[in-house]
Amino acid sequence: MKTAIIYYSKYGTTEQVAHLIGKKLDNEVDYISLKKCPKPDIRSYDRIILGTSIYAGTPSRMVTQFCNKNQPLLEQKVIGLFICCMNKEQEAEEMNKAFPEYLQSLVIPKAILGGEFQFDKMNFIERFLTKKIAKASSSVSRLRYDAIKEFVDKVN
Ligand SMILES: Cc1cc2nc3c(=O)[nH]c(=O)nc-3n(C[C@H](O)[C@H](O)[C@H](O)COP(=O)(O)O)c2cc1C
């Protein structure tokens, strides 16, 4: 089964998670960053795993646009969905909003896989907001390795 993991990652965490997932999958995987390749051709893939990070409660616009533009094709594929985020209280709602209804309504693997604050990569405003809202003052990684494993098991 030919698989593509298609993701948007601002500072690299979702990209890192995409690779952790891909390394554990049974078949060969192509990694497609929507930042580098906003309009990928997905016709040749049987399985598409979609991932986005969450900022200010919302998914990447590029992921939303990709899902909207490719609906007829995505409806023919085997799908898995994941998000990377840091707000435990909001994460279930963020997951529900992260992908369009036509994907959310499918019975498919969906997962919230944790996230990271990388202060060294943030700009001044992001650092300020992260300190004020998330009360974090230095870099922290909260990737959910167990959830990643569970997600891959379901996808496989
Ligand atoms: C400015 C800023 C805003 C964020 N807003 C949210 C948010 O609303 N909800 C959330 O769950 N996580 C939020 N996060 C956490 C990111 O989702 C997390 O850092 C994620 O790992 C980023 O992944 P990326 O490097 O792949 O973009 C925010 C992070 C930053 C720096």
The ligand as a Tripos MOL2 file, in Angstrom:
@<TRIPOS>MOLECULE
LIG
   31    33     1     0     0
SMALL
NO_CHARGES

@<TRIPOS>ATOM
      1 C1          2.1270   31.1220   19.4880 C.3       1 LIG1
      2 C2          1.6470   29.7150   19.7480 C.ar      1 LIG1
      3 C3          0.2810   29.4600   19.8400 C.ar      1 LIG1
      4 C4         -0.1690   28.1580   20.0990 C.ar      1 LIG1
      5 N1         -1.5090   27.9380   20.2110 N.ar      1 LIG1
      6 C5         -1.9470   26.7030   20.5540 C.ar      1 LIG1
      7 C6         -3.3470   26.4790   20.7550 C.ar      1 LIG1
      8 O1         -4.2030   27.3440   20.5850 O.2       1 LIG1
      9 N2         -3.7170   25.2270   21.1360 N.ar      1 LIG1
     10 C7         -2.8270   24.2150   21.3290 C.ar      1 LIG1
     11 O2         -3.2490   23.1180   21.6910 O.2       1 LIG1
     12 N3         -1.5030   24.3850   21.1110 N.ar      1 LIG1
     13 C8         -1.0510   25.6140   20.7320 C.ar      1 LIG1
     14 N4          0.2830   25.8250   20.5170 N.ar      1 LIG1
     15 C9          1.2050   24.6950   20.6140 C.3       1 LIG1
     16 C10         1.5900   24.1460   19.2380 C.3       1 LIG1
     17 O3          0.5290   23.4510   18.6630 O.3       1 LIG1
     18 C11         2.8070   23.2120   19.4540 C.3       1 LIG1
     19 O4          3.8930   24.0300   19.7810 O.3       1 LIG1
     20 C12         3.1230   22.3100   18.2680 C.3       1 LIG1
     21 O5          4.0090   21.3090   18.7170 O.3       1 LIG1
     22 C13         3.7270   23.0670   17.1110 C.3       1 LIG1
     23 O6          4.0640   22.1780   16.0720 O.3       1 LIG1
     24 P1          4.8570   22.6180   14.7590 P.3       1 LIG1
     25 O7          6.2490   22.9490   15.1840 O.co2     1 LIG1
     26 O8          4.8050   21.4080   13.9130 O.co2     1 LIG1
     27 O9          4.1290   23.7750   14.1530 O.co2     1 LIG1
     28 C14         0.7600   27.0990   20.2520 C.ar      1 LIG1
     29 C15         2.1320   27.3670   20.1310 C.ar      1 LIG1
     30 C16         2.5810   28.6460   19.8900 C.ar      1 LIG1
     31 C17         4.0650   28.9150   19.7850 C.3       1 LIG1
@<TRIPOS>BOND
     1     1     2 1
     2     2     3 ar
     3     2    30 ar
     4     3     4 ar
     5     4     5 ar
     6     4    28 ar
     7     5     6 ar
     8     6     7 ar
     9     6    13 1
    10     7     8 2
    11     7     9 ar
    12     9    10 ar
    13    10    11 2
    14    10    12 ar
    15    12    13 ar
    16    13    14 ar
    17    14    15 1
    18    14    28 ar
    19    15    16 1
    20    16    17 1
    21    16    18 1
    22    18    19 1
    23    18    20 1
    24    20    21 1
    25    20    22 1
    26    22    23 1
    27    23    24 1
    28    24    25 2
    29    24    26 1
    30    24    27 1
    31    28    29 ar
    32    29    30 ar
    33    30    31 1
@<TRIPOS>SUBSTRUCTURE
     1 LIG1         1 GROUP 0 **** ****
